[in-house]
């Protein structure tokens, strides 16, 4: 007898939020297949994606992985890849090795989202943001390079971090976390 676990409301919202991801990835997997295969396999792949989303929601830990989209996309891609492999197998077909299977996985272009977000900033902020977030300069080095006070460098870096976080859809404050005072220590 299989024990069924219900998802919490928070995890259910995660699954619902990423349902379109399963539909998009199913279309992606079938884009180079003949028309009859696309029409036959689309529902099977979408349902595999939905199941993968539910399983991923059960194991997702926001403390360890702050970016749920990447986690859910990987889970859906793996589930769909296994389904395609299983559905496309012919009777008596020779199984392939893991190395051969890895070669069949789609390759994704690496997109540097932070550089794209910095490029959208006004020109006078781009240099400071690049120095801080790409080159990893300290606040002291920023102050010296840009000939501003340490306090001004800190303030501008904090504002840029908030702007870039909003542009990249990153939460600066973890849910259910203790509030931090300005010194960076937990409040008593």
C-alpha angles and dihedrals in degrees: 000000000000118000112226119214120202119222119239117245090255092053091044089056089052091053093048091047092056099040092104088057090066091052093048094048092047089056090046092055092049101042095100097041126097116273095253091054091049092054093045100043102038096084093044092052093046091051090049087052092050091051090048090052091054092048091047091049089057093054100035114118113188091197092061098033114031094181109070096177094066092045094050093042091054091048092050093045092051093048093048093047090053091047093050090048091050096043095046095048114115122213109271092013117152114247118236128231124252091253091055091046091051089056089056095056114106116258118228126207111244108242117197098215095180092057090048091050091049090050088059092057122095112276095250091057097044096076094050092045091049092050093048105038104027104028092035097226117174121242090254091053090047091052092051096043096047094035096236132125120273089245092053091048090051093048094047092046090051091049091048091049090053092047093048092044090054091047091050094042093242122152113231093194120052114228115252091015124138112259114255123224119222094270090062095245125119116265115250 
